[in-house]
Amino acid sequence: MSWDLRNRNKKQQIPVRVSAELEYNMLFNSYIFIFLFLPLVLAGYYFLNSIKKYTAAQVLVIGMSCWFYAYFNLSYLLLLGVSVAVNYFFHCRICGERKRGCLIAGGSFNLLLLCYFKYFDFFTENINAVFGTSFLLRNIMLPLGISFFTFTQIAFLMEAYGGKLHKVPILSYGLYVSFFPKIMQGPIALPGEMLPQFEKRDTRVSWEKIYKSFYLFVLGLSKKVLLWKSGGLWLCQSVRFKYVGWDHCDAFLHPSALF
């Protein structure tokens, strides 16, 4: 099989992968997110805070974040849970003993997990090509947001080792990692930016909050729909920069390429 033919075959598979992602994800512009998920989260969170059930409010947001993440593939929720549990164990050890070995072990765990899911098939395919071996590819489907929640937890361990963090409750840590607005598309926020917001006991719903939130949501939604859905797809169909079966414009503009 020639190189050009391999490129054509790879290119033919891309629309299937992209369409499957768009079909089965709970995207921020999907009906289920706008009309069901988001209203339930907001109503439940502010109601529980208004009756001073602060812990229950955190549990609610964590549970809804898990639903948001598991909507694509339920099995990867287990991966997220294991990652959170292992990293919280290292966080507790670092806060208690502050040993460099715990930081190295935690960082190694995260990087090995990331490399397995992102690069195992890549390295296997290249080893087969270079050495003429026939190791089987596992066709591992990349878990959504694994880069974000992996580097988020590495940053958390480093902050704890540097003495910038004391031991945090498991609920606050779980919410920090799984918080649905950023778990799949970032950004990688430092603990000092997120944890104080989770600890606020804000029970008031003002028109100013509603206006600002609605403005930011519509602004982000417009960028996604107008720039990516319309302009991005047109640009990818009009300007064909090909490299190993991928269009550069498609890889740049598609949100999944930002992982």
C-alpha positions in Angstrom: 0.0 0.0 0.0 1.4 3.4 -1.0 1.8 6.4 1.3 -0.8 8.3 -0.6 -3.3 5.5 -0.3 -2.7 5.3 3.4 -3.3 9.0 3.7 -6.6 8.7 1.8 -7.8 5.8 4.0 -7.0 7.8 7.1 -8.8 10.8 5.8 -11.9 8.8 5.0 -12.1 7.8 8.7 -11.9 11.2 10.2 -15.5 12.4 9.5 -16.8 9.2 11.3 -14.8 10.0 14.4 -15.8 13.6 14.5 -19.4 13.0 13.8 -19.5 10.3 16.5 -18.0 12.7 19.0 -20.5 15.4 18.2 -23.4 13.0 18.4 -22.7 11.4 21.7 -21.1 14.2 23.8 -23.1 16.5 26.0 -21.8 19.6 24.3 -22.3 23.1 25.7 -24.5 23.9 22.7 -26.6 20.7 22.9 -30.3 20.8 23.9 -29.8 18.5 26.8 -27.2 20.7 28.3 -29.0 24.0 27.8 -32.5 23.0 28.7 -32.0 20.1 31.2 -28.6 19.8 32.6 -27.7 23.4 33.3 -31.1 24.4 34.8 -31.0 21.4 37.1 -27.5 22.2 38.3 -28.2 25.9 39.0 -31.6 25.3 40.6 -30.3 22.5 42.8 -27.1 24.3 43.8 -28.8 27.6 44.9 -31.7 25.8 46.6 -29.4 23.6 48.7 -27.2 26.6 49.6 -30.3 28.7 50.5 -31.3 26.1 53.2 -27.6 25.9 54.3 -27.0 22.4 53.0 -23.5 23.4 51.7 -22.1 19.9 51.6 -25.1 18.6 49.8 -24.7 21.4 47.2 -21.1 20.3 46.6 -22.2 16.6 46.3 -24.8 17.7 43.8 -22.3 19.5 41.5 -19.9 16.6 41.7 -22.6 14.2 40.8 -23.8 16.3 37.9 -20.2 16.8 36.7 -19.8 13.0 36.7 -23.0 12.7 34.6 -21.7 15.3 32.2 -18.4 13.4 31.8 -20.0 9.9 31.7 -22.5 11.0 29.0 -19.9 10.2 26.3 -18.7 6.9 27.7 -19.7 5.5 31.1 -16.6 3.3 31.4 -14.3 6.4 31.5 -16.0 7.6 34.6 -14.2 4.7 36.4 -10.9 6.0 35.0 -11.6 9.5 36.3 -12.6 8.1 39.8 -9.4 6.0 40.0 -7.3 9.0 39.0 -8.9 11.2 41.6 -8.6 8.6 44.4 -4.9 7.9 43.7 -4.0 11.6 43.4 -5.8 12.5 46.6 -3.9 9.7 48.4 -0.6 11.3 47.2 -1.9 14.8 48.1 -2.6 13.6 51.7 0.9 12.0 51.9 2.6 15.1 50.6 0.7 17.4 53.0 1.6 15.1 55.9 5.2 14.3 55.1 6.2 16.6 52.2 8.5 14.0 50.7 9.8 14.4 47.2 9.3 10.7 46.6 5.5 11.1 46.9 5.5 14.0 44.4 7.6 12.0 42.0 5.4 8.9 42.4 2.2 10.9 41.9 3.6 12.7 38.8 4.8 9.4 37.4 1.4 7.8 37.9 -0.3 10.7 36.0 2.2 10.8 33.1 2.1 7.0 32.6 -1.7 7.0 32.6 -1.7 9.8 30.0 1.0 8.2 27.8 -0.8 4.9 27.8 -4.0 6.3 26.5 -2.6 8.9 24.1 0.6 7.3 22.8 0.5 3.5 23.2 -0.9 2.8 19.7 1.3 5.6 18.3 4.5 4.0 19.5 3.4 0.5 18.7 2.6 1.5 15.1 5.9 3.2 14.7 7.8 0.3 16.2 6.1 -2.1 13.7 7.0 0.3 10.8 10.7 0.7 11.8 11.5 -2.9 12.9 9.0 -4.8 10.8 7.3 -6.3 13.9 3.6 -7.1 14.1 2.6 -6.0 17.6 -1.2 -5.6 17.7 -2.7 -2.2 18.1 -5.2 -1.9 20.9 -7.2 0.9 19.2 -7.5 2.7 22.5 -10.2 5.4 22.5 -8.8 8.5 24.1 -10.8 9.5 27.2 -12.2 13.0 26.9 -10.3 15.6 28.8 -7.6 13.2 30.1 -4.9 15.8 29.4 -6.8 18.5 31.3 -7.6 16.5 34.5 -4.2 14.9 34.5 -2.2 18.1 34.4 -4.7 19.7 36.7 -3.9 17.1 39.3 -0.1 17.3 38.7 -0.4 21.1 39.4 -2.3 20.4 42.5 0.4 18.0 43.8 3.1 20.5 43.0 1.2 23.3 44.9 0.9 21.0 47.9 4.5 20.1 47.8 5.5 23.8 47.6 3.6 24.5 50.8 1.0 26.6 49.0 -1.8 24.2 49.9 -2.9 22.5 53.1 -4.8 19.3 53.1 -8.2 19.9 51.5 -11.4 17.8 52.0 -12.1 15.0 49.5 -15.2 16.7 48.3 -13.4 20.0 47.5 -10.7 18.1 45.7 -13.2 16.0 43.7 -15.1 19.1 42.7 -11.8 20.8 41.7 -10.9 18.0 39.3 -14.3 17.1 37.9 -16.0 20.5 37.7 -18.0 20.2 34.4 -17.3 23.6 32.8 -13.6 22.8 32.5 -13.0 19.1 32.7 -13.2 18.4 29.0 -11.9 21.7 27.4 -10.0 23.4 30.1 -8.5 25.7 31.1 -6.0 24.2 33.6 -6.9 26.3 36.6 -4.7 26.4 39.7 -6.1 25.4 43.1 -5.8 29.0 44.4 -8.2 30.1 41.7 -10.8 27.5 42.2 -10.9 26.4 45.8 -11.9 29.8 47.3 -14.8 29.9 44.9 -16.0 26.5 46.0 -15.9 27.6 49.7 -18.1 30.6 49.2 -21.5 30.4 50.8 -23.3 32.5 48.3 -27.1 31.9 48.3 -28.3 35.0 46.6 -29.5 35.1 43.0 -29.3 38.6 41.7 -30.2 40.1 38.3 -26.6 41.2 37.9 -25.4 37.6 38.3 -28.0 36.4 35.8 -27.1 39.1 33.3 -23.3 38.5 33.5 -23.7 34.7 33.3 -26.1 34.9 30.4 -23.8 37.3 28.6 -20.7 35.0 29.0 -22.7 31.9 28.0 -24.2 33.5 24.9 -20.8 34.9 23.9 -19.1 31.5 24.2 -22.0 29.7 22.5 -21.9 32.2 19.6 -18.2 31.7 19.1 -18.7 28.0 18.9 -21.7 28.0 16.6 -20.7 30.9 14.3 -16.9 30.4 14.1 -16.6 26.7 14.3 -19.9 25.3 12.9 -20.2 27.8 10.1 -16.9 29.5 9.3 -14.7 26.7 10.5 -16.3 24.0 8.4 -16.4 26.3 5.3 -12.7 27.1 5.7 -11.8 23.4 6.0 -13.8 22.6 2.8 -12.3 25.5 0.9 -8.7 25.5 2.0 -7.3 22.0 2.0 -4.0 21.8 3.8 -3.3 18.1 4.0 -0.8 16.4 6.3 -1.1 12.7 7.0 -4.8 12.7 6.2 -5.7 15.7 8.5 -6.5 19.2 7.4 -4.5 21.8 9.4 -7.5 24.1 9.6 -9.7 21.2 10.8 -7.2 20.3 13.5 -6.9 23.9 14.6 -10.5 24.9 14.6 -12.1 21.7 16.0 -12.5 21.9 19.8 -11.3 18.3 20.3 -7.9 19.4 18.8 -7.4 21.7 21.9 -6.9 18.7 24.2 
